[in-house]
């Protein structure tokens, strides 16, 4: 829950450097998967910060009261979601197109018993 709160506050204040740190591990994985030159290229491929800088999108307030913790893979994966909308708590809204840009986060439990964000 703390990670969701931290990511949402990072998006709200539009701190691209902090957001890039959240995505660092995923960016490295994407760089390897797509044979890119490194983390920076992975961040570009992931379009990190694109929604945050789009003036037509509105970041919705973090709504976690109606969310449920979903634990998967024998307790090795977890995410928070709303069963009614099948969505997670961080999303942008596009008024013109009436569309949601939903951020789908999941966490895995590492060998040190820490939850690590994946996306």
C-alpha positions in Angstrom: 0.0 0.0 0.0 2.9 2.3 0.8 4.3 1.8 -2.7 1.0 2.7 -4.3 0.9 5.9 -2.2 4.4 6.8 -3.1 3.9 6.2 -6.8 0.7 8.3 -6.8 2.4 11.2 -5.0 5.3 11.0 -7.4 2.9 11.3 -10.4 1.0 14.1 -8.7 4.1 16.2 -8.2 5.4 15.2 -11.6 8.8 14.1 -10.3 10.2 12.3 -13.4 13.5 11.3 -11.7 11.8 9.6 -8.8 9.3 7.9 -11.2 12.3 6.6 -13.2 13.8 5.1 -10.0 10.5 3.2 -9.4 10.7 1.8 -13.0 14.5 1.1 -13.0 14.3 -2.7 -12.6 11.6 -3.0 -15.2 13.4 -0.7 -17.6 16.5 -2.9 -17.4 14.4 -6.0 -18.1 12.8 -4.3 -21.1 16.2 -3.3 -22.4 17.4 -6.9 -22.3 14.2 -8.3 -23.8 14.2 -5.8 -26.7 18.0 -5.8 -27.2 18.2 -2.1 -26.2 21.4 -0.3 -25.0 20.4 0.1 -21.4 18.0 1.4 -18.7 17.5 4.8 -20.4 16.3 3.1 -23.6 14.1 0.8 -21.5 12.5 3.8 -19.8 11.8 5.3 -23.3 10.3 2.0 -24.5 8.0 1.9 -21.4 7.0 5.6 -22.0 7.7 6.4 -18.3 6.2 9.8 -17.4 4.3 10.2 -20.7 0.8 10.3 -19.0 2.2 12.5 -16.2 3.1 15.2 -18.7 0.0 15.0 -20.9 -2.1 18.1 -20.2 -5.3 16.4 -21.4 -5.1 13.7 -18.7 -6.2 14.1 -15.1 -4.6 12.0 -12.3 -7.4 10.7 -10.1 -7.1 10.8 -6.3 -5.8 7.6 -4.8 -8.9 5.6 -3.9 -7.9 2.6 -1.8 -10.9 2.2 0.5 -12.9 0.0 -1.8 -9.9 -2.0 -3.0 -9.0 -5.6 -2.1 -5.6 -7.3 -1.7 -5.4 -10.1 -4.3 -2.7 -12.7 -3.5 -1.7 -15.1 -6.3 0.8 -17.8 -7.1 0.8 -19.4 -3.7 1.5 -16.1 -1.9 4.3 -15.1 -4.2 2.4 -12.4 -6.2 0.0 -9.7 -5.0 -1.8 -6.7 -6.3 -4.6 -4.3 -5.1 -7.7 -4.0 -7.2 -11.4 -3.1 -7.3 -13.5 -6.1 -8.1 -16.4 -4.0 -9.5 -14.3 -2.2 -12.1 -11.4 -4.8 -12.4 -9.0 -1.9 -11.9 -6.2 -0.8 -9.7 -6.1 2.5 -7.7 -3.8 4.5 -9.9 -5.2 5.9 -13.2 -5.6 8.9 -15.4 -8.8 10.1 -17.0 -9.1 11.5 -20.5 -12.2 13.8 -20.5 -12.2 14.2 -24.3 -12.2 10.5 -25.1 -13.9 9.4 -21.9 -11.1 6.8 -21.3 -9.2 5.6 -18.3 -5.4 5.1 -18.4 -5.0 2.4 -15.8 -1.6 1.6 -14.3 -1.4 -2.2 -13.6 1.0 -2.9 -10.8 1.9 -6.2 -9.3 4.4 -7.2 -6.6 6.4 -10.3 -6.1 7.8 -11.6 -2.8 11.6 -12.0 -3.1 13.9 -14.4 -1.3 14.4 -11.7 1.5 10.6 -11.7 2.1 10.3 -8.2 0.6 7.5 -7.1 -1.9 9.1 -5.8 -5.1 7.0 -3.9 -7.6 6.7 -5.2 -11.2 4.6 -3.7 -13.9 
